[in-house]
Amino acid sequence: MPFQPVQQEKLSQGVVRQIELLILRGLLRPGERLPSERELSERMAVSRPSLREAIAELQNRGLLVSRAGSGVFVADMLGSAFSEPLIKLFATHDEAV
């Protein structure tokens, strides 16, 4: 049985994974606004810097968009075909298939 070392995950990666799963499961829909940074960090029991790091990564991957003065929203990833961010999201989560 091939065991592999267990690596501790950064908090921000746990936040990324949780938000990805919520998007995949349809609990966070395209165009939906995420709770405020303060509320989200309290709900997820992570520091605000860890949350910011996760949100920045998800924005870079095209899954979230920030609108000045309005907040952070789930990107509209569905058009006439699957978008690149959505394809990558499916590729990294077996349960999406």
C-alpha positions as CSV (number, residue, x, y, z in Angstrom):
1,M,0.0,0.0,0.0
2,P,1.7,3.2,-1.1
3,F,1.5,5.8,1.7
4,Q,2.6,9.3,1.0
5,P,3.7,12.0,3.5
6,V,0.9,14.2,4.8
7,Q,1.5,17.8,4.2
8,Q,-0.1,20.6,6.2
9,E,-2.2,22.8,4.0
10,K,-2.1,26.5,4.2
11,L,-5.3,28.1,5.5
12,S,-5.8,30.0,2.3
13,Q,-5.7,26.8,0.3
14,G,-8.4,25.4,2.5
15,V,-10.5,28.5,1.8
16,V,-9.9,28.1,-1.9
17,R,-10.9,24.5,-1.9
18,Q,-14.1,25.3,0.1
19,I,-15.2,28.1,-2.2
20,E,-14.4,25.9,-5.3
21,L,-16.7,23.2,-3.9
22,L,-19.5,25.6,-3.2
23,I,-19.3,26.8,-6.8
24,L,-19.2,23.3,-8.1
25,R,-22.2,22.2,-6.0
26,G,-24.2,25.3,-7.2
27,L,-24.4,26.8,-3.7
28,L,-22.5,29.8,-5.0
29,R,-23.9,30.8,-8.3
30,P,-22.5,33.0,-11.1
31,G,-23.1,36.7,-10.2
32,E,-23.7,35.9,-6.5
33,R,-22.0,38.3,-4.0
34,L,-19.9,36.7,-1.3
35,P,-20.4,37.8,2.3
36,S,-18.2,40.7,3.5
37,E,-14.6,39.9,4.3
38,R,-15.2,40.2,8.0
39,E,-18.2,37.9,8.0
40,L,-16.6,35.4,5.7
41,S,-13.4,35.2,7.8
42,E,-15.5,34.7,11.0
43,R,-17.6,32.0,9.4
44,M,-14.6,30.1,8.1
45,A,-12.5,30.7,11.2
46,V,-9.6,32.1,9.3
47,S,-7.7,35.4,9.5
48,R,-8.5,38.1,7.0
49,P,-5.0,38.0,5.4
50,S,-5.6,34.2,4.7
51,L,-9.0,35.0,3.3
52,R,-7.5,37.8,1.1
53,E,-4.9,35.4,-0.2
54,A,-7.5,32.9,-1.2
55,I,-9.7,35.4,-2.8
56,A,-6.8,36.8,-4.8
57,E,-5.9,33.3,-6.0
58,L,-9.5,32.6,-7.1
59,Q,-9.6,36.0,-8.8
60,N,-6.4,35.2,-10.7
61,R,-8.0,31.9,-11.8
62,G,-11.1,33.7,-13.0
63,L,-13.5,32.2,-10.5
64,L,-14.2,35.4,-8.6
65,V,-14.4,39.0,-9.6
66,S,-14.1,42.1,-7.4
67,R,-16.2,45.2,-8.1
68,A,-15.0,48.4,-6.5
69,G,-17.4,49.5,-3.7
70,S,-19.7,46.5,-4.3
71,G,-17.7,43.4,-3.1
72,V,-16.5,40.1,-4.5
73,F,-18.7,38.1,-6.8
74,V,-18.7,34.6,-8.4
75,A,-17.6,35.2,-12.0
76,D,-20.1,34.4,-14.8
77,M,-18.2,31.4,-16.1
78,L,-20.8,30.0,-18.4
79,G,-21.2,31.4,-21.9
80,S,-21.8,29.6,-25.1
81,A,-19.2,27.1,-24.0
82,F,-17.4,26.2,-20.9
83,S,-14.9,28.9,-19.9
84,E,-11.2,28.2,-19.2
85,P,-11.6,28.8,-15.4
86,L,-14.5,26.3,-15.3
87,I,-12.6,23.7,-17.2
88,K,-9.7,24.0,-14.8
89,L,-12.1,23.8,-11.8
90,F,-13.6,20.5,-13.2
91,A,-10.1,19.1,-13.9
92,T,-9.0,19.6,-10.3
93,H,-12.1,18.1,-8.6
94,D,-13.0,14.5,-9.2
95,E,-16.5,14.9,-7.8
96,A,-17.3,17.5,-10.6
97,V,-17.1,14.8,-13.2
